[in-house]
Amino acid sequence: MRLVKGATALLYLGPLVAGLCGFGWTMVAPFTAIFVVWLMVLRPEQWPSSPEEWLTGSALLAALAQVLSQIVLVALLFGIGSGLGGLAGINAVAVNPILPLSISFIAIPLCRMLWDSREAASLGYFLDEEAESAHAENAVGMAAMAVIPLLNLPDSASDAEVTEAVAKVLDVPTAELRLDALTAALAKPDRSHAALRRGLLLWATEPEIVAPGQVSGSMAKAFAIAAGNLDLLRLYVPRAMALIAAFPNRADDFPSPAELRAAAEAAPDSDLPAHLQADLREGLRALARAVAVASGTATDEVDPPARAEPVPFRQRSVRRA
């Protein structure tokens, strides 16, 4: 950030030098063009991101406001340079106008080499709060676009292929937003995405994802994707049981006990044998109890402990001394 600020100082130094050397106001236009290009490179979130957006009235007005603000800034710097030259008694200096323009222009490639706005935003770094706020407004739309390749995967794709693709797309600081976008897309019952659902479930239930809390709520979202599909639930439950036992501190990432019990009581249409459905329901109830215990929400009313049946007096054996 210090280097970026140092390189940015060159941007402002150019108009000051031009004013100090006594150049006319005709230099304002080329300096304004350099300032606008710098703004586009370092602050792309302040400009329309697509040709279609450029054609909207609001985007054009916002761009015009940016250009006008740069004109005012350049004129102000130019005036300060001229004023300093007058106070110091410096007469017009015979300097090639390319020199002050080059001083400002060199700030563009230097700043770009030091700061990639899009990459920095993907890692959660911003120049200031204004840039962070502008990025947050576009983050949801960018997340939805990023998961489109996953939604285009064929159902014939292998588990390894899908899991690798999912890991690649979600290996970013904004993975939670992308996972939310995937969950919302897969909530539509009219689309299958069988391979993607299975691959996403396998990815979300990997220990290296759950243990460090890499993606908040990944287990809950995987359960939401598997809900209503008994085959996916049969894959989810044993993996979730192993994970909650190994990492009870991650209980907040799991679905709530109430959601798990509701899934156990539901009876979706399936050709799964009755005994397997019974096993699945019992597994969901056991998972609900494990999550409740791990999260400290277990109660006697919800998860009553097993109590021994009273033994008749005549069946009790009395050991005599």
C-alpha positions in Angstrom: 0.0 0.0 0.0 2.9 2.4 0.7 4.4 1.7 -2.7 1.0 2.3 -4.3 0.6 5.6 -2.5 4.2 6.6 -3.6 3.4 5.7 -7.2 0.1 7.7 -7.0 2.1 10.7 -5.9 3.6 10.8 -9.3 0.2 11.1 -10.8 -0.5 14.3 -8.9 3.1 15.6 -9.4 2.6 16.0 -13.1 0.0 18.8 -13.1 1.9 20.6 -10.3 5.1 20.6 -12.4 3.2 21.7 -15.5 1.7 24.6 -13.6 5.0 25.4 -12.0 6.7 25.6 -15.5 4.0 28.0 -16.7 2.2 25.8 -19.2 -1.2 27.0 -20.4 -4.6 25.5 -19.5 -4.6 23.5 -22.7 -2.6 20.9 -20.7 -5.7 20.2 -18.5 -7.2 17.9 -21.2 -4.4 15.4 -21.5 -3.8 15.3 -17.8 -7.5 14.6 -17.3 -7.3 11.7 -19.7 -4.4 10.2 -17.7 -6.3 10.7 -14.4 -9.4 8.9 -15.8 -7.3 6.0 -17.1 -5.6 5.7 -13.7 -9.0 5.6 -12.1 -10.2 2.9 -14.4 -7.2 0.8 -13.7 -7.0 1.2 -9.9 -10.8 1.5 -9.2 -12.6 -0.6 -11.7 -15.5 -1.0 -9.3 -16.5 2.6 -9.9 -17.1 2.0 -13.6 -19.6 -0.1 -15.6 -18.3 -3.6 -15.9 -20.0 -4.6 -19.2 -20.8 -2.9 -22.6 -24.5 -3.3 -21.8 -24.1 -1.5 -18.5 -22.3 1.4 -20.3 -25.5 2.0 -22.4 -27.7 2.6 -19.3 -28.4 6.2 -18.4 -27.3 5.9 -14.8 -24.0 4.4 -15.7 -23.3 7.2 -18.2 -24.2 9.8 -15.6 -21.9 8.2 -13.1 -19.1 8.0 -15.6 -19.6 11.7 -16.5 -19.5 12.6 -12.8 -16.1 10.8 -12.5 -14.7 12.6 -15.5 -15.9 16.0 -14.2 -14.4 15.3 -10.8 -11.0 14.6 -12.5 -11.2 17.8 -14.5 -11.7 19.7 -11.3 -8.9 17.9 -9.6 -6.4 18.5 -12.4 -7.4 22.2 -12.7 -6.9 22.5 -8.9 -3.4 21.0 -9.1 -2.6 23.0 -12.1 -3.6 26.2 -10.3 -1.6 25.3 -7.2 1.5 24.7 -9.4 1.0 28.1 -11.1 0.4 29.8 -7.8 3.6 28.3 -6.3 5.5 29.4 -9.4 4.2 32.9 -9.1 5.0 33.1 -5.3 8.5 31.8 -5.9 9.1 34.2 -8.8 9.7 31.4 -11.2 9.2 32.5 -14.8 8.0 30.2 -17.6 10.6 27.4 -18.0 11.4 26.0 -21.4 10.5 22.4 -20.7 9.1 19.9 -23.2 5.4 19.3 -22.2 6.0 15.6 -22.6 8.0 15.7 -19.3 5.1 16.5 -16.9 2.8 14.3 -18.8 5.3 11.4 -18.6 5.5 11.9 -14.8 1.8 11.4 -14.4 1.5 8.7 -17.0 4.2 6.5 -15.4 2.0 6.2 -12.3 -0.5 4.0 -14.3 1.8 1.1 -15.1 3.6 1.4 -11.7 0.3 1.2 -9.8 -1.0 -1.6 -11.9 2.1 -3.7 -11.3 1.8 -3.0 -7.6 -1.9 -3.5 -7.2 -4.4 -5.7 -9.0 -7.8 -4.5 -7.8 -9.7 -7.7 -8.9 -7.2 -10.1 -7.4 -6.9 -8.0 -4.2 -10.7 -8.0 -3.9 -10.9 -11.8 -4.2 -8.5 -12.0 -1.3 -10.5 -9.5 0.8 -8.2 -6.4 0.4 -9.4 -3.0 -0.7 -7.8 0.4 -1.1 -10.5 2.0 1.2 -14.0 1.5 2.6 -15.5 3.0 -0.6 -13.9 0.3 -2.7 -15.0 -2.4 -0.3 -18.6 -1.2 -0.3 -18.7 -1.0 -4.1 -17.2 -4.5 -4.4 -19.8 -5.9 -2.0 -22.6 -4.7 -4.2 -21.2 -6.6 -7.1 -20.0 -9.7 -5.2 -23.3 -11.6 -5.3 -23.6 -11.2 -9.1 -20.0 -12.1 -9.6 -20.5 -15.3 -7.4 -23.5 -16.3 -9.5 -21.5 -15.9 -12.7 -18.6 -17.9 -11.2 -20.7 -21.0 -10.6 -22.2 -21.2 -14.1 -19.5 -23.7 -15.3 -20.5 -26.0 -12.5 -24.1 -25.8 -13.4 -23.2 -26.8 -17.0 -21.5 -30.0 -15.9 -23.2 -33.1 -17.4 -24.8 -35.7 -15.2 -22.5 -38.3 -16.7 -19.4 -36.6 -15.1 -17.5 -38.7 -12.6 -17.3 -37.9 -8.9 -13.6 -37.1 -9.2 -14.1 -34.7 -12.1 -17.0 -32.9 -10.4 -15.3 -32.7 -7.0 -12.2 -31.3 -8.6 -14.2 -28.7 -10.5 -16.1 -27.7 -7.3 -12.9 -27.4 -5.3 -11.4 -25.2 -7.9 -14.4 -22.8 -8.1 -14.8 -22.6 -4.3 -11.1 -22.2 -3.5 -11.5 -18.4 -3.1 -12.1 -16.1 -0.1 -15.6 -15.5 -1.5 -16.4 -19.2 -1.4 -19.4 -18.7 0.9 -21.1 -16.4 -1.6 -20.5 -18.9 -4.4 -21.8 -21.8 -2.3 -24.9 -19.8 -1.5 -25.4 -19.2 -5.3 -25.0 -22.9 -5.9 -27.4 -23.9 -3.1 -30.0 -21.4 -4.5 -29.6 -22.8 -8.1 -29.9 -26.4 -6.9 -33.0 -25.6 -4.9 -35.0 -25.6 -8.1 -36.7 -29.0 -8.4 -37.0 -28.8 -12.2 -33.3 -29.2 -12.7 -31.4 -32.5 -12.0 -27.7 -31.8 -11.7 -27.3 -35.2 -10.1 -23.6 -35.3 -10.6 -23.1 -31.8 -9.3 -25.2 -32.5 -6.2 -23.2 -35.6 -5.4 -19.8 -34.0 -6.1 -20.7 -30.9 -4.0 -21.8 -33.1 -1.1 -18.5 -35.0 -1.3 -16.5 -31.8 -1.3 -18.4 -30.3 1.6 -18.0 -33.3 3.8 -14.2 -33.6 3.4 -12.3 -33.1 6.7 -10.0 -30.5 5.3 -13.1 -28.3 4.5 -14.9 -28.8 7.8 -12.1 -28.9 10.3 -10.7 -25.3 9.6 -14.1 -23.9 8.9 -12.9 -23.0 5.4 -16.5 -22.3 4.2 -19.0 -21.3 6.9 -22.1 -23.5 7.0 -20.8 -25.9 4.3 -22.4 -28.9 6.1 -25.7 -27.2 6.5 -25.8 -26.2 2.8 -24.7 -29.7 1.7 -27.7 -31.1 3.8 -30.0 -28.6 2.1 -28.8 -29.8 -1.3 -29.3 -33.5 -0.3 -32.7 -32.9 1.4 -35.5 -35.0 -0.2 -33.0 -37.3 -2.0 -32.6 -40.5 0.0 -29.6 -41.6 -1.9 -27.8 -38.4 -1.2 -28.9 -38.5 2.4 -27.5 -42.0 2.8 -24.2 -40.7 1.6 -24.4 -37.6 3.8 -25.4 -39.1 7.1 -22.4 -41.4 7.8 -19.9 -38.8 6.7 -21.6 -36.2 8.9 -21.6 -38.6 11.9 -17.8 -39.1 11.5 -17.2 -35.4 11.2 -19.3 -34.3 14.2 -17.5 -36.9 16.3 -14.1 -35.7 15.1 -14.8 -32.0 15.1 -17.5 -31.2 17.7 -16.3 -27.6 17.7 -17.7 -27.2 14.2 -21.2 -28.0 15.2 -22.5 -24.6 14.1 -21.7 -25.5 10.5 -24.1 -28.5 10.7 -27.8 -28.4 10.1 -29.8 -27.8 13.3 -31.2 -30.9 15.2 -34.7 -29.7 14.4 -34.0 -29.8 10.7 -32.4 -33.3 11.0 -35.4 -34.6 12.9 -37.8 -33.1 10.4 -36.0 -34.9 7.6 -36.2 -38.1 9.6 -39.9 -37.8 9.9 -40.5 -36.9 6.3 -41.4 -39.6 3.9 -40.4 -38.7 0.3 -41.4 -41.0 -2.5 -38.6 -43.5 -3.1 -38.1 -47.0 -4.3 -35.6 -47.6 -1.6 -36.4 -50.7 0.5 -38.3 -50.1 3.7 -35.5 -51.4 5.9 -33.0 -49.0 4.3 -35.4 -46.1 4.8 -35.7 -47.1 8.4 -32.0 -47.2 8.8 -31.7 -43.7 7.3 -34.3 -42.3 9.6 -32.5 -43.7 12.6 -29.2 -42.3 11.3 -30.8 -38.8 10.9 -32.1 -39.0 14.5 -28.7 -40.1 15.7 -27.0 -37.2 13.9 -29.5 -34.8 15.4 -28.6 -36.0 18.9 -24.9 -35.8 18.1 -25.2 -32.2 16.8 -27.3 -31.2 19.8 -24.7 -32.6 22.2 -21.8 -31.0 20.4 -23.5 -27.6 20.3 -24.7 -27.8 23.9 -28.4 -27.7 23.0 -29.3 -31.2 24.1 -32.3 -31.3 26.5 -34.1 -34.1 28.3 -37.3 -33.1 26.4 -35.6 -33.3 23.0 -33.2 -36.2 23.6 -34.4 -38.1 26.7 -31.7 -40.4 28.2 -32.4 -44.0 28.3 -33.8 -45.1 31.7 -33.7 -48.6 33.1 -36.9 -50.4 33.6 -37.8 -50.9 37.4 -37.1 -54.5 38.5 -39.7 -56.2 40.6 -38.7 -56.7 44.2 -39.0 -60.5 44.0 -36.5 -60.6 41.1 -33.8 -58.7 43.0 -31.0 -60.7 44.5 -29.9 -59.7 48.0 -26.3 -60.4 48.8 -25.9 -61.3 52.4 -22.8 -60.4 54.3 
